[in-house]
């Protein structure tokens, strides 16, 4: 899953970087062009969120909830679980 997630992130960032270049271009633009690019960026982010959710076994983004504290026991928390990495992690 690690490689899959990196691939999804790379794809998303590549598409967003290309859109950023279009938004930053110093040129005359058509009425609504920049708004269209922003809406396209939102679609790219939504596509990433859906694909990443599928990769981690979440079927909808509504199921993803931030975790403010780690569980000490009992039922596992559903949603985004923070990961603490040490320098020894590979």
Residue frames as a rotation matrix with the C-alpha (Angstrom) as fourth column:
UNK 1
0.571 0.821 0.000 0.00
0.821 -0.571 0.000 0.00
0.000 0.000 -1.000 0.00
UNK 2
0.222 -0.571 -0.790 2.94
0.332 -0.718 0.612 2.34
-0.917 -0.398 0.031 0.68
UNK 3
-0.796 -0.564 0.218 4.03
0.357 -0.147 0.922 2.35
-0.488 0.813 0.318 -2.97
UNK 4
-0.221 0.816 0.534 0.44
0.931 0.013 0.365 2.74
0.291 0.578 -0.762 -4.11
UNK 5
0.642 0.468 -0.607 -0.08
0.678 -0.716 0.166 5.76
-0.357 -0.518 -0.777 -1.84
UNK 6
-0.219 -0.801 -0.557 3.18
0.192 -0.595 0.780 7.36
-0.957 0.064 0.284 -3.05
UNK 7
-0.787 -0.025 0.617 2.04
0.612 0.104 0.784 6.83
-0.084 0.994 -0.066 -6.64
UNK 8
0.247 0.958 0.147 -1.33
0.945 -0.272 0.180 8.44
0.212 0.095 -0.973 -5.91
UNK 9
0.523 -0.122 -0.844 0.36
0.421 -0.824 0.380 11.41
-0.741 -0.554 -0.380 -4.22
UNK 10
-0.582 -0.811 -0.060 2.87
0.289 -0.275 0.917 11.81
-0.761 0.516 0.394 -7.05
UNK 11
-0.510 0.481 0.714 0.08
0.835 0.074 0.546 11.76
0.209 0.874 -0.439 -9.62
UNK 12
0.565 0.783 -0.260 -2.01
0.825 -0.539 0.171 14.29
-0.007 -0.311 -0.950 -7.68
UNK 13
0.297 -0.529 -0.795 0.91
0.289 -0.744 0.603 16.63
-0.910 -0.409 -0.068 -7.04
UNK 14
-0.722 -0.570 0.392 1.99
0.507 -0.051 0.861 16.46
-0.471 0.820 0.326 -10.68
UNK 15
-0.143 0.772 0.620 -1.48
0.906 -0.150 0.395 17.44
0.398 0.618 -0.678 -11.88
UNK 16
0.736 0.428 -0.525 -1.78
0.637 -0.699 0.324 20.21
-0.228 -0.573 -0.787 -9.29
UNK 17
-0.133 -0.873 -0.468 1.70
0.368 -0.482 0.795 21.54
-0.920 -0.066 0.385 -10.16
UNK 18
-0.704 -0.059 0.707 0.69
0.710 -0.078 0.700 21.75
0.014 0.995 0.097 -13.82
UNK 19
0.362 0.903 0.230 -2.46
0.840 -0.424 0.339 23.67
0.404 0.071 -0.912 -12.88
UNK 20
0.498 -0.257 -0.828 -0.42
0.545 -0.649 0.530 25.97
-0.674 -0.716 -0.183 -10.65
UNK 21
-0.617 -0.783 0.085 1.81
0.517 -0.321 0.794 26.82
-0.594 0.533 0.603 -13.59
UNK 22
-0.368 0.575 0.731 -1.26
0.795 -0.214 0.568 27.74
0.483 0.789 -0.378 -15.64
UNK 23
0.671 0.659 -0.339 -2.63
0.734 -0.526 0.430 29.90
0.105 -0.537 -0.837 -12.82
UNK 24
0.307 -0.651 -0.694 0.71
0.448 -0.545 0.709 31.66
-0.840 -0.528 0.124 -12.33
UNK 25
-0.269 -0.442 0.856 1.26
0.959 -0.046 0.278 32.38
-0.084 0.896 0.436 -16.01
UNK 26
-0.307 0.076 -0.949 1.55
0.174 -0.976 -0.134 36.10
-0.936 -0.206 0.287 -16.68
UNK 27
-0.955 0.071 0.290 -0.73
0.288 -0.028 0.957 36.37
0.076 0.997 0.006 -19.67
UNK 28
-0.515 0.857 0.000 -4.18
-0.856 -0.514 0.049 37.53
0.042 0.025 0.999 -20.66
UNK 29
-0.945 0.264 0.194 -6.83
0.216 0.947 -0.236 35.01
-0.246 -0.181 -0.952 -19.68
UNK 30
-0.517 0.848 0.114 -10.40
0.092 -0.077 0.993 34.47
0.851 0.524 -0.038 -20.77
UNK 31
-0.242 0.556 0.795 -13.20
-0.903 -0.429 0.025 35.40
0.355 -0.712 0.606 -18.39
UNK 32
0.693 0.583 0.425 -13.64
-0.717 0.623 0.313 32.50
-0.082 -0.522 0.849 -15.94
UNK 33
0.426 -0.581 -0.693 -10.48
-0.283 0.642 -0.712 30.66
0.859 0.500 0.109 -17.01
UNK 34
-0.628 -0.727 0.279 -8.79
-0.471 0.069 -0.879 30.85
0.620 -0.683 -0.386 -13.64
UNK 35
-0.086 0.687 0.722 -11.99
-0.953 0.155 -0.261 29.86
-0.291 -0.710 0.641 -11.85
UNK 36
0.782 0.369 -0.503 -12.19
-0.555 0.780 -0.290 26.83
0.286 0.506 0.814 -14.13
UNK 37
-0.062 -0.900 -0.432 -8.61
-0.242 0.434 -0.868 25.88
0.968 0.051 -0.245 -13.23
UNK 38
-0.651 -0.118 0.750 -9.43
-0.749 -0.060 -0.660 26.12
0.123 -0.991 -0.050 -9.53
UNK 39
0.415 0.865 0.284 -12.48
-0.863 0.472 -0.178 23.89
-0.288 -0.171 0.942 -10.01
UNK 40
0.600 -0.302 -0.741 -10.25
-0.335 0.747 -0.575 21.43
0.727 0.593 0.347 -11.88
UNK 41
-0.540 -0.825 0.165 -7.84
-0.454 0.121 -0.883 21.44
0.708 -0.552 -0.440 -8.92
UNK 42
-0.233 0.555 0.799 -10.74
-0.925 0.125 -0.357 20.62
-0.298 -0.823 0.484 -6.61
UNK 43
0.778 0.528 -0.340 -11.69
-0.619 0.736 -0.274 17.69
0.106 0.424 0.899 -8.88
UNK 44
0.099 -0.838 -0.537 -8.09
-0.281 0.494 -0.822 16.43
0.954 0.232 -0.187 -8.81
UNK 45
-0.705 -0.346 0.620 -8.05
-0.658 -0.010 -0.753 16.60
0.267 -0.938 -0.221 -5.01
UNK 46
0.225 0.871 0.438 -11.42
-0.911 0.347 -0.223 14.80
-0.346 -0.349 0.871 -4.82
UNK 47
0.701 -0.035 -0.712 -10.10
-0.433 0.772 -0.465 12.09
0.566 0.634 0.527 -7.14
UNK 48
-0.411 -0.905 -0.110 -7.03
-0.349 0.267 -0.898 11.67
0.842 -0.331 -0.425 -4.94
UNK 49
-0.499 0.263 0.826 -9.17
-0.860 -0.029 -0.510 11.51
-0.110 -0.964 0.241 -1.78
UNK 50
0.618 0.786 -0.018 -11.39
-0.775 0.605 -0.182 8.82
-0.132 0.126 0.983 -3.29
UNK 51
0.499 -0.506 -0.704 -8.45
-0.246 0.696 -0.675 6.75
0.831 0.510 0.223 -4.55
UNK 52
-0.605 -0.744 0.284 -6.56
-0.459 0.034 -0.888 7.10
0.650 -0.668 -0.362 -1.27
UNK 53
-0.119 0.665 0.737 -9.70
-0.963 0.102 -0.248 6.16
-0.240 -0.740 0.628 0.67
UNK 54
0.812 0.381 -0.441 -10.08
-0.520 0.816 -0.252 3.02
0.264 0.435 0.861 -1.46
UNK 55
0.066 -0.902 -0.427 -6.41
-0.259 0.398 -0.880 2.18
0.964 0.169 -0.207 -0.87
UNK 56
-0.833 -0.401 0.382 -6.84
-0.440 0.059 -0.896 2.25
0.337 -0.914 -0.226 2.91
UNK 57
-0.773 0.539 -0.334 -10.21
0.557 0.829 0.050 0.51
0.304 -0.147 -0.941 2.89
UNK 58
-0.536 0.638 -0.553 -12.47
0.125 -0.588 -0.799 3.52
-0.835 -0.498 0.235 3.43
UNK 59
-0.312 0.477 0.822 -15.41
0.930 0.331 0.160 3.63
-0.195 0.814 -0.547 1.06
UNK 60
0.563 0.488 0.668 -16.40
0.608 -0.791 0.066 7.27
0.561 0.369 -0.742 1.54
UNK 61
-0.462 -0.752 0.471 -14.62
0.242 -0.617 -0.749 10.39
0.853 -0.232 0.467 2.70
UNK 62
0.277 0.633 0.723 -17.33
-0.593 -0.479 0.647 10.94
0.756 -0.608 0.243 5.28
UNK 63
0.881 0.025 -0.472 -15.96
0.273 0.790 0.550 7.92
0.386 -0.613 0.689 7.14
UNK 64
-0.112 -0.993 -0.048 -12.57
0.730 -0.049 -0.682 9.59
0.675 -0.112 0.730 7.50
UNK 65
0.899 0.378 0.221 -12.43
0.111 -0.686 0.719 11.42
0.423 -0.622 -0.659 10.79
UNK 66
0.027 -0.945 0.325 -9.41
-0.423 -0.306 -0.853 13.01
0.906 -0.115 -0.408 12.41
UNK 67
0.523 0.019 -0.852 -8.03
0.644 0.646 0.410 11.23
0.558 -0.763 0.325 15.43
UNK 68
0.539 -0.294 0.789 -7.15
-0.446 -0.894 -0.028 13.62
0.714 -0.337 -0.614 18.22
UNK 69
0.045 -0.543 0.838 -5.96
-0.956 0.219 0.193 10.99
-0.289 -0.810 -0.510 20.71
UNK 70
-0.495 -0.277 -0.824 -4.68
-0.543 0.839 0.044 7.47
0.679 0.469 -0.565 20.32
UNK 71
0.642 0.766 -0.011 -6.82
-0.494 0.425 0.759 4.74
0.586 -0.482 0.651 21.88
UNK 72
-0.320 -0.727 0.608 -5.36
-0.945 0.194 -0.265 3.11
0.074 -0.658 -0.749 24.98
UNK 73
-0.916 0.096 0.390 -7.58
0.018 0.980 -0.199 0.07
-0.401 -0.175 -0.899 24.76
UNK 74
-0.001 1.000 0.006 -10.95
-0.060 0.006 -0.998 -1.08
-0.998 -0.002 0.060 23.59
UNK 75
0.656 0.401 0.640 -12.18
0.574 0.286 -0.768 -0.70
-0.490 0.871 -0.042 20.05
UNK 76
-0.505 -0.833 0.227 -9.80
0.778 -0.325 0.538 0.53
-0.374 0.449 0.812 17.36
UNK 77
-0.033 0.430 -0.902 -10.50
-0.079 -0.901 -0.426 4.03
-0.996 0.057 0.064 16.06
UNK 78
0.254 0.192 0.948 -11.84
0.899 0.316 -0.304 4.24
-0.358 0.929 -0.092 12.51
UNK 79
0.992 0.125 0.000 -10.45
0.112 -0.888 -0.446 6.88
-0.056 0.443 -0.895 10.21
UNK 80
0.456 -0.870 0.187 -7.12
-0.140 -0.278 -0.950 8.59
0.879 0.407 -0.249 9.96
UNK 81
0.919 -0.230 -0.319 -4.67
0.383 0.338 0.860 7.24
-0.090 -0.913 0.398 12.53
UNK 82
0.704 -0.710 0.007 -1.54
-0.697 -0.692 -0.188 9.26
0.138 0.127 -0.982 13.22
UNK 83
0.796 -0.547 -0.259 1.74
0.512 0.836 -0.196 7.44
0.325 0.023 0.946 12.85
UNK 84
0.797 -0.600 0.069 4.75
-0.526 -0.634 0.567 8.36
-0.296 -0.488 -0.821 14.94
UNK 85
0.804 -0.572 -0.162 8.00
0.263 0.587 -0.766 7.55
0.534 0.573 0.622 13.21
UNK 86
0.714 -0.685 -0.147 11.35
-0.028 -0.238 0.971 7.30
-0.700 -0.689 -0.189 14.91
UNK 87
0.254 -0.698 -0.669 14.70
-0.937 -0.349 0.008 7.68
-0.239 0.625 -0.743 13.20
UNK 88
-0.654 -0.506 0.563 15.03
-0.417 0.861 0.291 3.90
-0.632 -0.045 -0.774 13.38
UNK 89
0.363 0.875 0.320 11.93
-0.080 0.372 -0.925 3.43
-0.928 0.310 0.205 11.22
UNK 90
-0.770 -0.618 0.160 12.55
0.068 0.169 0.983 2.04
-0.634 0.768 -0.088 7.75
